[in-house]
Amino acid sequence: MEASAILSWTLQQEIPVPPDVLLLLAEGEQAVASFKTFRDSATFTTKRLIVRDAQGITGKKVEIYSLPYSSILMWSSENAGTLDWNSELELWTKAGHIKVKLAKGADVRRIDSLIAWAVLNNH
């Protein structure tokens, strides 16, 4: 039986690391790459994936998701096809299944490479 996705995000294009995400980093942790999401950002660090999700009409309420790479058990990536505009990355973690959709313009192979580097260096 396949686990249903518990979280789903859409990454758009790569952006500079948001200054407020830098404040979330632990000692010795460094930001590697950030991507724009629909309302906010997802940042790959040397230790985890941080997703900043602004909520509500004003966006002042912010929820932070932090996924340590050590909790990722397996992942898959799928590039866009001729009629399918979006690529996809799926993560199977100790907490459940996460789907990351990649909008046109987001480089699925770059993100797959970031996940591989992160998971294989943090287990």
C-alpha positions as CSV (number, residue, x, y, z in Angstrom):
1,M,0.0,0.0,0.0
2,E,1.5,3.4,-1.0
3,A,1.6,6.1,1.6
4,S,-0.2,9.2,0.6
5,A,1.7,12.4,0.5
6,I,1.6,14.3,3.8
7,L,3.2,17.4,2.5
8,S,3.4,18.9,-1.0
9,W,5.3,21.9,-2.3
10,T,5.9,23.4,-5.7
11,L,9.4,24.8,-6.2
12,Q,9.8,27.4,-8.9
13,Q,13.1,29.1,-9.7
14,E,16.4,29.3,-7.7
15,I,16.6,32.5,-5.6
16,P,19.1,34.0,-3.2
17,V,18.9,32.6,0.3
18,P,16.3,34.7,2.2
19,P,17.8,36.7,5.1
20,D,15.3,35.4,7.7
21,V,16.1,31.8,6.8
22,L,19.8,32.5,7.6
23,L,18.6,33.3,11.2
24,L,17.3,29.7,11.5
25,L,20.6,28.0,10.8
26,A,22.3,26.1,13.6
27,E,26.0,26.6,14.5
28,G,28.1,25.1,11.7
29,E,25.1,24.8,9.3
30,Q,25.3,26.6,5.9
31,A,22.7,27.4,3.3
32,V,23.4,25.8,0.0
33,A,20.5,26.8,-2.3
34,S,17.1,28.3,-2.1
35,F,14.1,28.1,-4.4
36,K,10.9,30.2,-4.6
37,T,7.7,28.4,-3.7
38,F,4.2,29.7,-4.3
39,R,4.2,32.1,-1.4
40,D,7.7,31.6,0.1
41,S,10.9,29.6,-0.1
42,A,12.6,26.2,0.3
43,T,16.2,26.2,1.4
44,F,18.7,23.3,1.2
45,T,21.3,23.6,3.9
46,T,24.2,21.4,4.7
47,K,22.0,19.6,7.3
48,R,18.3,19.8,6.3
49,L,15.6,21.2,4.0
50,I,13.9,24.3,5.4
51,V,10.6,25.3,3.9
52,R,9.2,28.7,5.0
53,D,5.5,28.8,4.4
54,A,3.7,32.2,4.8
55,Q,0.0,31.8,5.6
56,G,-3.1,33.9,5.8
57,I,-4.1,36.9,3.8
58,T,-1.2,39.1,5.0
59,G,1.4,36.4,5.1
60,K,2.5,37.5,8.6
61,K,1.8,34.0,10.0
62,V,4.7,31.8,9.0
63,E,5.1,28.1,9.5
64,I,8.6,26.6,9.2
65,Y,9.1,22.9,8.1
66,S,12.5,21.4,8.8
67,L,13.4,18.1,7.3
68,P,16.8,16.7,8.4
69,Y,18.4,14.8,5.6
70,S,19.1,11.9,7.9
71,S,15.3,11.2,7.9
72,I,15.2,10.7,4.1
73,L,15.1,6.9,3.4
74,M,14.6,7.1,-0.4
75,W,13.8,9.6,-3.1
76,S,12.8,9.7,-6.8
77,S,12.8,12.4,-9.5
78,E,10.9,12.7,-12.7
79,N,11.6,15.2,-15.4
80,A,8.8,17.0,-17.3
81,G,7.5,15.3,-20.5
82,T,6.2,16.7,-23.7
83,L,2.7,17.4,-22.5
84,D,3.5,17.5,-18.8
85,W,5.0,20.8,-17.8
86,N,6.0,19.9,-14.2
87,S,8.8,17.8,-12.9
88,E,8.5,16.0,-9.6
89,L,10.6,14.9,-6.7
90,E,9.3,12.5,-4.1
91,L,10.8,11.9,-0.7
92,W,10.1,8.9,1.5
93,T,11.0,9.8,5.1
94,K,10.7,8.5,8.6
95,A,7.8,10.9,9.0
96,G,6.0,10.0,5.8
97,H,5.9,10.7,2.1
98,I,6.6,14.2,0.7
99,K,5.9,15.4,-2.9
100,V,7.8,18.3,-4.3
101,K,6.6,19.6,-7.6
102,L,8.9,21.6,-9.8
103,A,7.4,24.3,-12.0
104,K,8.7,24.9,-15.5
105,G,12.1,26.5,-15.1
106,A,13.2,24.6,-12.0
107,D,16.0,22.3,-12.7
108,V,15.0,18.8,-11.5
109,R,18.5,17.4,-12.0
110,R,20.0,20.2,-9.9
111,I,17.6,19.5,-7.1
112,D,18.0,15.7,-7.4
113,S,21.8,16.3,-7.1
114,L,21.3,18.5,-4.0
115,I,19.2,15.7,-2.4
116,A,21.8,13.0,-3.3
117,W,24.6,15.1,-1.9
118,A,22.7,15.9,1.3
119,V,21.4,12.4,2.0
120,L,24.6,10.6,1.1
121,N,26.7,12.9,3.2
122,N,24.4,13.0,6.3
123,H,23.7,9.3,6.9
